[in-house]
């Protein structure tokens, strides 16, 4: 009787562990979404008329970059570049600030 109770508990525990492991593996099989080279979580606020092209990439060499998300890459190119513009603007502001902070005769390594 005692052995059967222990065996039943062990069986239930192993089933719940394997179910959790399977769920975790499935959740990692999601694609990476890149809009104009910028990773985004959702494309809900993207206008269909703004999209130039959509490419789906399922290449093991490229998906290694985004490991453990192995669902592939969805690359979307837009006309407005609305996700890329703020990044470029911030970079330009940072470079302008770095130039203004630079003192003559000093070497800065970034």
Secondary structure, 3 states (H helix, E strand, C coil): CHHHHHHHHHHHHHHHHHHHHHHHHHHCCCCEEEECCEEECCCCCCCHHHEEEEEEECCHHHHCCCCCCCCCEEEEEECCCHHHHHHHHHHHHHHHHHHHHCCCCCCCCC
